[in-house]
């Protein structure tokens, strides 16, 4: 005898409640997930139901563990639940260049899951002990088809990452430390709407971001100060000649 609509609705609600309890018992906060950019505007119960229809694995990585290798097939969406990772890639000379740090909650390599040449563009390494959700590509496709809000969020995040990647490629095209510093400081000045900026990372981290030694970075900052371009006081920098900095990054 076919189940009534009321009975089917009751069974579905029971299933949703079971998955919410499962997520909570495994310390996965479904209420926190719906506040992240990818799942924004999706109810907790609805997300729990969607997850119940997918193949999802919660995976823990220790500091220093590699989540994905550069050039490896990108056949899964890695969603960072807690902690942070770094993305690194090799330049033509074989030198390892740090691309960026990514902090939770964020999806990783979201732009590269689909397409003909869908490989991880960077090596992803845990900077600390982290928690992730691993969602296979086919499950991602199913998820996007199940909820329009998730689809829209996915596209919005992809556009943001594409813009960020474009700026990063532009940045990496600069050959000299002075050009990289000029671009970096002009960006900070624009964001802060001020000619006096505060470095948003340590000089050691900045040197790593540029792919140079800290000594080389410090030396170039000193040279730029002597040339009258900037005034440096620890992490505080005053831009003295914005026009010359702009000229440095023009091709």
C-alpha positions as CSV (number, residue, x, y, z in Angstrom):
1,X,0.0,0.0,0.0
2,X,1.5,3.4,-1.0
3,X,2.6,5.7,1.8
4,X,0.4,8.8,2.4
5,X,1.9,12.2,1.8
6,X,1.7,12.9,5.6
7,X,3.6,9.6,6.3
8,X,6.3,10.4,3.7
9,X,6.6,13.9,5.1
10,X,7.0,12.5,8.6
11,X,9.7,10.0,7.5
12,X,11.6,12.7,5.7
13,X,11.6,14.9,8.8
14,X,12.8,12.0,10.8
15,X,15.6,11.5,8.3
16,X,16.6,15.2,8.5
17,X,16.5,15.1,12.3
18,X,18.8,12.0,12.3
19,X,21.3,13.8,10.1
20,X,21.3,16.9,12.2
21,X,22.0,14.7,15.2
22,X,24.7,12.9,13.3
23,X,26.4,16.1,12.3
24,X,26.2,17.4,15.9
25,X,27.6,14.1,17.3
26,X,30.5,14.4,14.9
27,X,31.0,18.1,16.0
28,X,29.9,19.4,12.6
29,X,27.9,22.5,13.4
30,X,25.2,22.6,10.7
31,X,24.0,25.9,12.1
32,X,27.5,27.4,11.6
33,X,27.7,26.0,8.1
34,X,24.6,27.8,6.9
35,X,26.3,31.1,7.9
36,X,29.3,30.5,5.6
37,X,29.4,32.1,2.1
38,X,28.8,28.8,0.2
39,X,25.6,27.9,2.2
40,X,24.3,31.4,2.9
41,X,20.4,31.7,2.6
42,X,20.0,27.9,3.1
43,X,18.1,26.6,6.2
44,X,19.8,24.2,8.6
45,X,17.2,21.5,8.0
46,X,17.4,21.9,4.3
47,X,21.2,21.7,4.3
48,X,21.0,18.6,6.5
49,X,18.6,17.0,4.0
50,X,20.9,17.9,1.1
51,X,23.9,16.5,2.8
52,X,22.0,13.3,3.6
53,X,21.7,12.8,-0.2
54,X,25.4,13.3,-0.9
55,X,28.6,11.4,-0.3
56,X,30.5,13.7,2.1
57,X,33.5,12.8,4.3
58,X,34.7,14.9,7.2
59,X,38.5,14.6,7.2
60,X,41.1,15.9,9.7
61,X,44.6,16.9,8.6
62,X,47.5,17.6,10.9
63,X,49.9,20.6,10.5
64,X,52.2,20.0,7.6
65,X,49.9,17.4,5.9
66,X,49.3,17.9,2.2
67,X,45.7,18.1,1.1
68,X,46.4,18.2,-2.6
69,X,49.4,18.3,-4.9
70,X,50.0,20.8,-7.7
71,X,48.8,19.2,-10.9
72,X,46.7,16.5,-9.2
73,X,43.3,15.9,-10.6
74,X,40.7,18.2,-9.0
75,X,38.0,15.6,-8.6
76,X,36.6,16.8,-5.2
77,X,35.6,20.0,-3.4
78,X,37.6,20.5,-0.2
79,X,35.7,22.8,2.2
80,X,37.8,24.1,5.0
81,X,35.8,24.0,8.3
82,X,38.5,25.1,10.7
83,X,42.1,26.3,10.6
84,X,44.1,27.5,7.7
85,X,46.2,26.2,4.7
86,X,48.7,27.6,2.3
87,X,48.8,27.3,-1.5
88,X,52.2,27.0,-3.1
89,X,53.3,26.5,-6.7
90,X,56.6,26.0,-8.6
91,X,57.8,28.7,-11.1
92,X,59.6,27.7,-14.3
93,X,62.9,27.7,-12.5
94,X,61.7,25.2,-9.9
95,X,61.5,27.7,-7.1
96,X,58.5,27.3,-4.8
97,X,56.4,30.4,-4.6
98,X,53.7,31.0,-2.0
99,X,50.4,32.0,-3.6
100,X,48.2,32.7,-0.6
101,X,47.0,31.6,2.8
102,X,43.3,30.5,3.1
103,X,41.4,30.5,6.3
104,X,38.2,28.7,7.3
105,X,35.4,28.7,6.4
106,X,36.2,28.5,2.7
107,X,36.2,26.1,-0.2
108,X,39.5,25.4,-1.9
109,X,40.3,25.5,-5.6
110,X,36.6,26.1,-6.3
111,X,37.4,27.4,-9.8
112,X,39.2,24.2,-10.9
113,X,36.6,21.5,-10.1
114,X,35.0,21.7,-13.6
115,X,36.5,22.0,-17.1
116,X,38.6,19.9,-19.4
117,X,41.9,20.5,-17.5
118,X,40.7,20.5,-13.9
119,X,43.8,20.0,-11.8
120,X,44.9,21.7,-8.6
121,X,46.9,24.7,-9.6
122,X,48.8,24.8,-6.3
123,X,50.0,22.4,-3.6
124,X,47.7,22.8,-0.5
125,X,49.4,22.3,2.8
126,X,47.8,22.6,6.3
127,X,49.3,25.4,8.4
128,X,47.8,23.9,11.6
129,X,45.5,21.1,12.6
130,X,42.5,21.5,10.4
131,X,39.0,20.0,9.7
132,X,37.6,19.7,6.2
133,X,34.6,18.4,4.3
134,X,35.5,16.4,1.2
135,X,32.7,16.4,-1.4
136,X,33.2,14.4,-4.6
137,X,32.6,16.2,-7.9
138,X,29.5,14.2,-8.7
139,X,28.0,15.1,-5.3
140,X,28.9,18.8,-5.9
141,X,26.9,18.6,-9.2
142,X,24.0,17.0,-7.4
143,X,24.1,19.6,-4.6
144,X,24.2,22.5,-7.0
145,X,21.1,21.1,-8.8
146,X,19.2,20.6,-5.6
147,X,19.4,24.2,-4.3
148,X,19.4,27.5,-6.3
149,X,20.9,29.5,-3.4
150,X,23.9,27.1,-3.2
151,X,24.4,27.4,-7.0
152,X,24.3,31.2,-6.9
153,X,26.7,31.3,-3.9
154,X,29.0,28.9,-5.8
155,X,29.1,31.1,-8.8
156,X,29.6,34.3,-6.7
157,X,32.5,32.7,-4.9
158,X,34.0,31.5,-8.2
159,X,33.8,35.1,-9.5
160,X,35.5,36.5,-6.5
161,X,38.3,33.9,-6.7
162,X,38.7,34.5,-10.4
163,X,39.2,38.2,-9.7
164,X,41.7,37.5,-6.9
165,X,43.5,35.0,-9.2
166,X,43.8,37.6,-11.9
167,X,45.3,40.1,-9.5
168,X,47.7,37.5,-8.2
169,X,48.9,36.6,-11.7
170,X,49.4,40.3,-12.4
171,X,51.4,40.6,-9.2
172,X,53.5,37.5,-10.0
173,X,54.3,39.0,-13.4
174,X,56.5,41.6,-11.7
175,X,60.2,40.7,-11.8
176,X,61.6,43.0,-9.1
177,X,61.0,43.3,-5.4
178,X,60.5,47.0,-5.8
179,X,57.6,46.4,-8.3
180,X,56.0,43.9,-6.0
181,X,56.3,46.3,-3.0
182,X,54.8,49.1,-5.1
183,X,51.8,47.0,-6.1
184,X,51.3,45.7,-2.5
185,X,51.6,49.2,-0.9
186,X,49.3,50.8,-3.5
187,X,46.7,48.2,-2.9
188,X,46.9,48.7,0.9
189,X,46.6,52.5,0.4
190,X,43.5,52.1,-1.7
191,X,41.9,49.7,0.8
192,X,42.7,52.0,3.7
193,X,42.0,55.2,1.8
194,X,45.2,56.7,3.2
195,X,48.8,57.4,2.2
196,X,49.8,56.0,5.6
197,X,49.5,52.2,5.7
198,X,50.0,49.5,8.2
199,X,51.5,46.2,6.9
200,X,48.8,43.5,7.3
201,X,51.4,40.8,7.8
202,X,54.9,40.4,9.3
203,X,57.9,41.2,7.1
204,X,58.9,37.5,7.3
205,X,55.4,36.5,6.0
206,X,55.6,39.3,3.4
207,X,59.0,38.1,2.1
208,X,57.6,34.5,1.8
209,X,54.6,35.9,-0.1
210,X,57.0,37.7,-2.5
211,X,59.2,34.6,-2.8
212,X,62.3,36.4,-1.5
213,X,64.4,36.4,1.6
214,X,63.6,38.7,4.4
215,X,67.0,40.4,4.1
216,X,66.3,41.2,0.4
217,X,62.9,42.7,1.4
218,X,64.4,44.8,4.1
219,X,67.2,46.0,1.8
220,X,64.7,47.1,-0.9
221,X,62.5,48.9,1.7
222,X,65.6,50.8,2.8
223,X,66.5,51.6,-0.8
224,X,62.9,52.9,-1.5
225,X,63.1,55.1,1.6
226,X,66.5,56.5,0.5
227,X,65.0,57.3,-2.9
228,X,62.2,59.3,-1.3
229,X,59.4,56.9,-2.3
230,X,58.3,55.9,1.2
231,X,59.0,56.5,4.9
232,X,59.2,53.3,7.0
233,X,58.7,53.0,10.7
234,X,58.4,49.3,11.7
235,X,55.1,48.1,10.1
236,X,53.9,51.6,9.4
237,X,54.7,53.0,6.0
238,X,54.0,56.4,4.6
239,X,53.8,56.7,0.8
240,X,55.8,59.9,-0.1
241,X,55.7,59.6,-3.9
242,X,52.6,57.8,-5.2
243,X,53.1,58.7,-8.8
244,X,56.5,57.0,-9.0
245,X,55.1,53.9,-7.4
246,X,52.3,53.8,-10.0
247,X,54.9,54.2,-12.8
248,X,56.8,51.2,-11.4
249,X,53.9,48.8,-12.0
250,X,53.0,50.1,-15.5
251,X,54.1,48.0,-18.4
